Amino acid sequence: MKPILNIAGLNAFIAGQQVIEDVSFSVPATGITALLGRNGVGKTSTIKAIIGLIGRTGTVELDGQRIEKEETHRIIRRGVGYVPEDREVFSKLTVAENLKLAERDAHPRRQLVEELFPDLVKRSGQLAGTLSGGQQQMVSLARALLNENKVLLIDEPTKGLAPKIVQEVADTLAQAAATVPILLVEQNLQVVRQLADGAVVLSGGRVAHTADSAADFLADEDLTRRLLGVHDDGAGAAAPAAGSGAGEPAPEVAR
């Protein structure tokens, strides 16, 4: 099966400064591919470059068709769902209005959204800005899932959430992945272990490692220490690499 997304020689720029260089990888047509790396290595920039939110050169193919010269709104209409890092809900609109604005298909998948997010149905008349962080994340995910997509690009969906809500988001992503492939930026290693099939690891704005099995990558302490600055302790924590010093905070997996 050919990949749904193929990236080759991707370079990206913000305010004239290059933020990723010669990035190449593919996203299979099924399952979840994790995009990993230390903070500041270009994961969010890679996501934004794919959909044209920042300047880029190189090749981006969606389902075999080149899209790198297209504007963002056209790429989205081709079937690329995007869930940004900071949720970006319309705080002064209700939950229902946020979802209505996201509809682009003639027959949006309202039933799917209602099944996945029953709490949002109850809060349809509530202003999105008054929701908790976890509830806002659910709105952001629901907006993407309303439409038929060929791939979802999801950036840090569990960032800043309480452990119980993290698991709820992870469960929702697992259900979504049964219907659409996902490229996922995520810093919680337990979530990556639970959800991801393969992994792409960035370092210094370049692809440093690819793995068909995210679990095997996380189990390799030498690799995770070298590429992430941490190792997975198996309980969801990003444990500090050996020798990092007692009392020092563990480095985060990069955004």
Buried (B, 14 or more C-beta within 10 A) or exposed (E): EEBBBBBBEBBBBBEEEBBBBEBBBBBBBBBBBBBBBBEBBBBBBBBBBBBBBBBBEBEBBBBEEEBBEBEBEEBBEBBBBBBBBEBEBBEEBBBBBBBEEBBBEEEBBEEBBEEBBEEBEEBEEBBBEEBEEBBBBBBBBBBBBBBBBBBBBBBBBBBEBEEEBBBBBBEBBBEBBEEBBBBBBBBBBBBBBBBBBBBBBBBEBBBBBBBEEBBEBBBBBEBBBBBBBBBBBEEBBBBBBEEBEEEEEBBBBBB
